[in-house]
Amino acid sequence: MSIRTQYLTLLHDLVALPSVSAKHESLPETAKLIADALRGLGAEVLYDDTYFAPFIIGKLTSNVPQAPTVIIYNHYDVQPAEPLDLWDSDPWQLTEKDGKLYGRGVDDDKGNLTARLTAVAEYLSEHNNQLPINITFIIEGSEETSSQHLDDYLAKYQQHLSGDLVIWESGGKNANEEVEIFGGNKGIVTFDVSATTAGHDLHSSLAAVVDSAAWRLTQALATLYDENGHITVAGFYDDVTPPNSREIQLVSALPLTHDALVAQHEITAPLITDKTGDDLKSILYFSPTLNIEGIESGYVGEGVKTVLPAKASAKLEARLVPGMDPEKTLLQIKQHFQNRGFSDILVTKTLGQPGYRSDMSDPQILRVIDVTAHYYKAQPVVIPTSPGTGPMYYIHEALGAPIASLGIGYANTNDHAPNENIRLDDYNQHIDVIKALIRSYEK
Ligand SMILES: [Zn+2]
């Protein structure tokens, strides 16, 4: 059996385990399979299941003195497969069709992991079992539930975790088939906001003299933005790390336009940036956000109910850029409600993590860009930060190395959604790129 086939079999076995962290299912079984695969590669394996999900470190050591260390970060947990009726194949059965592989986690993130294991295994077999660099795999099982306890594990194994470059879990090609490399992501703080205006729901005739909780809450929320689309929370933007000139240049080179964004998502509301006149791309990548995720109050069933609801609640999130602290941001928001006369509004934190951007001029990042450009015979699209969130900050804090995110995905990979899939060509290309990256360190 070829090495590629051997690790595709591993991918098949991994997809068959429904390692949904949200349901705390199959996590140790999946982690053990991966630990065994790492041992099979000849790695020294540290396996720890102290917290929510087992954490695995696999270390391959070069015989070259003072060799640099590349750290490869992946996760083995996946999103739930529901709604099951929207899948064309069994989500827990790796299914090949028309050059594509289908299954939950095939891109996010089990396929990226097996592609990298394949690359290292092939390199070792072609080079007499020697590597020009140390390679450390870090594999967690709670990424899809905000990487709980990842920071605890990283602190515990600090002495094993120094490196020169981190290869992040995933990435891929955009809708124009260009390869993308990301160097950061935004942070986040999520929180619940609620208003209670009476001991119980009231007859709505009392609306002549008392506001419902729905009004109270929406009035409070409405004060968070001004008419120019700026967040009005005092101090909210104070700690924002502004983008440097390379970051500005990289983002302004991205193909995104106002019209394309509107068309892609069929957006019918005016964009916030229309009001400010600021550059759309720069705002999308370098500005924090404040969003209402959901809102609930009163009667919304069939027909009419003339009621004055006593309770209203909403879920909110702020996406944070580097420099911003989740706790401090939340305090500023609480203070804002106090200052605007809404001291009765209750704010409760749910999750938080800071954002991170790599130095995209770091020689190790430039190496990844070079290797990728050389392999594909085209410059990759280099993006200093994803507008989304992930645990890069903690990995960077623990490892002190710049992070490059690339992988096996493409525009229709459907991460987190039904019919998650990858194209076998992209998968094989990523194996080749990781091998080329290892080869680039040969003296
Ligand atoms: Zn992922």
Residues whose N, C-alpha, C, O or C-beta is under 5 A from the ligand:
A	BS01	ZN	D108 D109 E169
